[in-house]
Amino acid sequence: MNKTTLDKMAFFFLGLNSRFNENREIFIEIDVRFKAGLKSFKGIGLLNEEDTLSYNYNGVTRLLSFSDVLEDIKKESVHYDSLVLTYKERGTKLIIEASTKGVSMNSEALKYETSKEEKETSTLLTRDYLIKSKEAAPLLKAIGIMSKDGKVKNDKIRKYNQIDHYVELLSKNFETLKKQETIHIMDVGCGKSYLSFVLNYYLTEVLRMKCHFIGIDISEEVIETSRKIQKELGYRNMEFHAMDVKDFKDSRKIDVVLSLHACDTATDMALSYGVYQEADFIVAVPCCHKEMLKTYSYEPFEGIMKHGILKARLADTLTDGLRGLLLESHGYEVSIVEYISPLETPKNLMIRAMKKGNRNEKAEKEAAALIKALQIYPAFNYYLDQYTYGTGEGFGDFT
């Protein structure tokens, strides 16, 4: 290639190097195909655990920085008529073509290559999925929704519908958070993190948002499972810690807090942690409700609450309603919606809270009045005290 082409290619490489530095966490590989006459030669670079590239060219593998790989490609280009360089990251790829005629760059969606045995599952055509089975096949296989031959398992179709609806309910909220810098998302009580993996895929590869997930769970076993799935998928923009969330210390701003199916007061632990972090968006799908059932009383309802089933159902409603009020009192706009059909589970509510401003005095007074009337001390306030003051005493007391 001539000097003019090499100079133009060097200019494109500057931009490519800058992109790699910004998007390192979602980088997949870089490959280059040189051509001289009828002969072609290939080089490929993969990021290794030492954060350098393992670059194989002409039968020789070297450990190089990304910029050094580009420099090496540039030097080799002198000996060839043309090259095609493909830079791949999750969801997209950039293709640079260079020859004596000039240099061009184009971007394309990065598509999952299916085998002849893999086909779109016909039983799923009744829904327009956000997490499409063909494009998201590696993800769906990793979390057990899809079989190795590329078909959604019959006994997992309902679960597939649930996770897609989960993404649908949150998609507009996340689009409002879209910004240049990385959004940090914490999954409190993450378990095996299936929904965080799905959300990671959607934000990164569909919405093209920069994000980093932090999974917290006290179980070492489920954290280890999450790490194995992470490694299988190559999702470097995730980290997992086996610990209590109150012990997590980090200088990064947490923008989003998630809590899915956390039992009893573990939901309050997550909600109050989001408030403490002044997160922009908080999401909770509560599981069992036990705390208020054991402690609350309200004289005007005694005739109703003598029936245990009614007292339990009322406690569920009051618990989530109070959670919404407490979030509003801290400046959040709250919506509580059905996450899935009540025919699948009665624990089907999702609490969504978007930060809109400072404290809401009206909601604060309503929450305080409810707390006093029910003669309770909500776990939400207890945990918020712990995060803020290192104690669970003195705030939100009904007396």
C-alpha positions in Angstrom: 0.0 0.0 0.0 1.2 3.5 -0.7 2.0 6.3 1.8 -1.3 8.1 1.3 -3.3 5.1 2.2 -1.1 4.3 5.2 -1.5 7.9 6.5 -5.3 7.7 6.2 -5.3 4.3 7.9 -3.2 5.7 10.7 -5.8 8.4 11.2 -8.6 5.7 11.5 -6.5 3.7 13.9 -6.3 6.7 16.3 -10.0 6.7 16.5 -10.1 2.9 16.9 -7.6 3.1 19.8 -9.7 5.7 21.5 -12.8 3.6 21.1 -11.1 0.6 22.6 -10.0 2.5 25.6 -13.5 3.7 26.2 -15.2 0.4 25.5 -12.6 -2.0 26.8 -15.2 -3.9 29.0 -17.3 -4.9 25.9 -14.4 -5.6 23.5 -14.5 -9.0 21.9 -11.7 -9.3 19.3 -9.8 -7.6 16.5 -8.9 -9.5 13.3 -7.1 -8.4 10.2 -6.9 -10.1 6.8 -4.0 -9.0 4.6 -4.0 -9.7 0.9 -1.2 -9.8 -1.7 -2.2 -11.1 -5.1 -4.0 -14.3 -4.6 -2.5 -14.9 -1.1 -4.1 -13.8 2.1 -2.8 -13.8 5.7 -4.8 -13.5 8.9 -4.0 -12.0 12.3 -6.3 -12.1 15.4 -6.1 -10.4 18.8 -8.0 -11.4 21.9 -8.0 -9.7 25.3 -6.6 -11.8 28.0 -6.8 -11.7 31.8 -3.7 -9.5 32.0 -5.6 -6.8 30.1 -3.3 -7.2 27.1 -4.0 -8.7 23.7 -2.9 -12.1 22.7 -2.1 -11.4 19.1 -1.5 -14.2 16.7 -0.1 -13.4 13.2 1.7 -15.7 10.8 1.9 -18.5 13.3 3.4 -16.4 16.1 1.5 -15.3 19.2 2.7 -12.2 21.2 1.3 -10.3 24.1 0.8 -6.7 23.1 -1.2 -3.6 24.1 -4.1 -2.7 21.7 -2.1 0.3 20.4 0.9 -1.9 19.7 -1.3 -4.4 17.8 -2.5 -1.5 15.6 1.1 -0.3 15.1 2.1 -3.8 14.1 -0.7 -4.0 11.6 0.3 -0.7 10.2 3.9 -1.8 9.7 2.8 -5.1 8.0 0.5 -3.2 5.7 3.5 -1.9 3.7 4.0 -5.4 2.3 0.4 -6.0 1.1 -2.0 -4.7 -1.5 -5.0 -4.4 0.8 -6.4 -5.3 4.2 -9.7 -5.8 5.9 -9.7 -5.1 9.7 -12.7 -6.1 11.8 -13.0 -4.7 15.3 -15.7 -6.5 17.3 -17.4 -5.5 20.5 -20.7 -6.7 22.0 -23.5 -5.7 19.7 -21.5 -4.2 16.9 -18.5 -4.4 14.7 -16.4 -1.8 12.8 -14.9 -2.8 9.4 -11.9 -0.9 8.0 -10.9 -1.6 4.4 -7.7 -0.2 3.0 -6.1 -0.5 -0.4 -4.3 1.7 -3.0 -7.8 3.1 -3.8 -8.3 4.5 -0.3 -9.6 3.7 3.2 -13.1 3.3 4.4 -14.8 2.4 7.6 -18.3 1.0 8.2 -20.2 -0.4 11.2 -22.6 -3.3 11.3 -24.6 -5.1 13.9 -22.7 -8.0 15.3 -24.9 -11.1 14.6 -24.7 -14.4 16.3 -23.7 -17.1 13.9 -26.2 -20.0 13.9 -25.4 -23.5 12.9 -27.6 -25.5 10.5 -29.3 -27.3 13.4 -30.4 -24.0 15.0 -33.7 -22.6 14.1 -36.0 -19.9 15.4 -38.5 -21.4 17.8 -41.9 -21.3 16.0 -44.0 -21.4 19.2 -42.7 -17.9 20.2 -44.0 -16.0 17.2 -47.0 -14.6 19.0 -44.8 -12.0 20.9 -42.4 -9.4 19.5 -39.6 -10.0 21.9 -37.1 -7.4 23.0 -34.7 -10.2 23.9 -34.9 -12.0 20.5 -34.0 -15.7 20.7 -31.7 -15.8 17.7 -29.6 -12.7 18.5 -29.5 -13.5 22.2 -28.8 -17.2 21.8 -25.5 -17.3 23.7 -27.2 -15.5 26.7 -30.3 -17.7 26.6 -28.2 -20.9 26.5 -26.0 -19.7 29.4 -29.0 -19.1 31.7 -30.7 -22.3 30.7 -33.6 -20.9 28.7 -32.4 -22.3 25.4 -31.0 -25.8 24.5 -27.7 -26.3 22.8 -29.4 -26.8 19.4 -30.8 -23.2 19.6 -34.4 -23.9 20.6 -36.1 -22.4 23.6 -37.0 -25.2 25.9 -40.7 -26.0 26.2 -40.6 -25.8 30.0 -38.8 -22.5 29.9 -41.1 -20.6 27.5 -43.0 -19.1 30.4 -39.7 -18.0 32.1 -38.6 -16.5 28.8 -41.8 -14.5 28.6 -41.3 -13.3 32.1 -37.7 -12.0 31.6 -38.7 -10.3 28.4 -41.6 -8.6 30.1 -39.3 -7.6 32.9 -37.0 -5.8 30.4 -40.0 -4.3 28.7 -41.2 -2.7 32.0 -37.8 -1.2 32.6 -36.7 -0.2 29.1 -38.2 3.3 29.0 -36.7 4.1 32.5 -33.3 3.1 31.3 -33.5 5.1 28.1 -34.1 8.2 30.2 -30.8 7.4 32.1 -28.8 7.1 28.9 -25.6 9.2 29.0 -22.0 9.1 27.8 -20.4 7.8 31.0 -20.9 4.4 32.5 -24.1 3.6 34.5 -23.3 1.6 37.6 -26.1 -0.9 38.5 -26.2 -2.8 41.7 -28.2 -6.0 42.1 -28.8 -6.5 45.8 -29.4 -10.2 46.7 -28.5 -11.1 43.1 -28.7 -14.9 43.5 -27.6 -16.4 40.2 -28.1 -13.0 38.5 -30.1 -14.3 35.5 -32.1 -11.1 35.2 -29.0 -8.9 35.5 -27.3 -10.9 32.7 -30.4 -10.3 30.6 -30.5 -6.6 31.4 -26.8 -6.4 30.7 -27.4 -7.8 27.2 -30.2 -5.5 26.5 -28.5 -2.3 27.7 -25.2 -3.1 26.1 -26.1 -4.7 22.8 -29.6 -3.3 22.0 -29.7 0.2 23.6 -25.9 0.6 23.3 -25.5 2.0 26.8 -22.4 1.9 28.8 -23.1 0.0 32.0 -21.3 -1.9 34.8 -23.1 -4.4 37.0 -22.3 -5.2 40.6 -23.9 -8.3 42.1 -24.1 -8.7 45.8 -25.3 -11.8 47.7 -24.3 -13.3 51.0 -24.2 -16.8 49.4 -20.8 -17.8 48.1 -22.4 -20.6 46.1 -24.7 -18.4 44.0 -21.9 -15.8 43.5 -19.7 -18.6 42.2 -22.4 -19.6 39.8 -22.8 -16.0 38.6 -19.1 -15.8 38.0 -19.1 -19.0 35.9 -21.9 -17.6 33.7 -20.1 -14.3 33.4 -16.9 -16.1 32.2 -18.9 -18.2 29.7 -20.5 -15.1 28.2 -17.4 -12.9 28.4 -19.3 -10.1 30.1 -16.4 -8.2 31.6 -18.6 -5.3 32.6 -19.8 -7.3 35.7 -18.4 -8.1 39.1 -19.8 -10.3 41.9 -19.2 -10.2 45.7 -20.2 -12.6 48.4 -21.0 -10.2 51.2 -23.7 -8.1 52.9 -24.5 -5.0 51.0 -23.9 -2.8 54.1 -20.3 -4.0 54.0 -19.8 -2.9 50.4 -17.5 0.1 50.3 -16.7 1.7 46.9 -16.1 5.2 45.6 -18.2 4.7 42.5 -21.6 6.4 42.3 -24.4 3.7 42.2 -26.9 4.9 39.6 -29.4 2.0 39.7 -30.3 -0.4 42.5 -32.2 -3.7 41.7 -33.8 -6.2 44.1 -35.6 -9.1 42.7 -37.5 -11.6 44.8 -35.6 -10.7 48.0 -37.3 -12.2 51.0 -39.2 -10.1 53.6 -37.0 -7.2 54.9 -34.2 -7.9 52.4 -36.3 -5.9 50.0 -36.3 -3.0 52.5 -32.5 -3.4 52.8 -32.2 -2.9 49.0 -34.7 0.0 48.7 -33.1 1.9 51.6 -29.6 1.3 50.1 -30.8 2.9 46.9 -32.0 5.9 48.8 -28.8 6.1 50.8 -26.8 6.0 47.5 -29.2 8.6 46.0 -29.6 6.3 43.1 -31.4 7.7 40.0 -33.6 4.5 39.6 -34.6 1.8 42.1 -36.5 -1.4 41.2 -37.8 -4.0 43.5 -39.9 -7.1 43.0 -40.8 -8.1 46.6 -41.1 -11.7 47.6 -42.6 -12.9 50.9 -43.9 -10.3 53.4 -43.5 -11.3 57.1 -42.3 -8.3 59.1 -45.5 -6.2 59.4 -47.7 -9.3 59.8 -46.0 -10.1 63.1 -46.2 -6.6 64.5 -48.9 -4.4 63.1 -52.3 -3.6 64.7 -55.1 -1.2 63.8 -58.1 -1.0 66.0 -60.7 0.0 63.4 -59.8 -3.1 61.4 -59.9 -5.6 64.3 -63.1 -7.1 63.0 -61.4 -7.8 59.7 -58.0 -8.8 60.9 -59.4 -11.6 63.1 -59.4 -13.6 59.9 -55.7 -14.6 59.5 -55.8 -14.7 55.7 -57.2 -11.2 55.5 -54.7 -9.9 58.0 -51.9 -11.4 55.9 -53.2 -10.0 52.6 -53.7 -6.6 54.2 -50.2 -6.7 55.6 -48.8 -7.4 52.1 -50.6 -4.4 50.7 -49.7 -2.1 53.6 -46.0 -3.2 53.4 -45.6 -2.3 49.7 -47.8 0.8 50.0 -45.6 2.1 52.8 -42.5 1.3 50.9 -43.8 3.4 48.1 -44.7 6.3 50.4 -41.2 6.2 52.0 -39.6 6.3 48.6 -41.7 9.3 47.7 -40.8 11.0 50.9 -37.2 10.9 49.7 -37.9 12.6 46.4 -38.8 9.6 44.2 -41.6 9.2 41.7 -43.0 5.8 42.4 -45.2 3.4 40.4 -46.3 0.0 41.6 -47.4 -2.4 38.8 -48.1 -6.0 38.2 -44.9 -7.7 37.1 -46.5 -10.9 35.9 -50.0 -12.4 36.0 -51.4 -13.2 39.5 -52.3 -16.6 38.1 -48.6 -17.4 38.1 -47.8 -16.1 41.6 -49.6 -13.7 44.0 -46.2 -12.1 44.7 -46.4 -10.3 41.4 -45.8 -6.6 42.1 -42.9 -4.4 40.9 -41.9 -1.2 42.6 -40.2 1.4 40.3 -38.9 4.6 41.7 -37.2 7.4 39.7 -35.4 10.2 41.5 -37.1 13.5 40.8 -36.1 15.9 43.6 -35.6 16.5 47.2 -37.7 15.3 50.1 -41.5 15.3 49.7 -43.0 16.7 52.9 -46.5 15.5 52.1 -45.5 11.9 51.5 -43.3 12.1 54.6 -46.2 13.2 56.8 -48.5 10.5 55.3 -45.8 7.8 56.0 -45.3 9.0 59.6 -49.0 9.0 60.2 -49.3 5.5 58.9 -46.4 4.2 60.9 -47.9 5.7 64.1 -51.4 4.3 63.4 -50.1 0.8 62.7 -47.6 1.0 65.6 -44.7 -0.3 63.6 -41.1 0.5 63.0 -40.5 -0.2 59.3 -37.3 -2.1 58.3 -36.9 0.5 55.5 -36.1 3.2 58.1 -34.0 0.8 60.2 -31.7 -0.1 57.4 -31.5 3.5 56.2 -30.3 4.4 59.7 -27.7 1.7 59.5 -26.3 3.0 56.2 -26.4 6.6 57.3 -25.5 6.6 60.9 -24.4 3.1 61.7 -27.4 2.5 63.9 -31.0 1.4 63.5 -32.3 3.6 66.2 -34.0 7.0 66.4 -35.4 7.6 62.9 -38.9 6.9 61.9 -40.1 5.8 65.3 -43.9 5.9 65.7 -43.8 7.0 69.3 
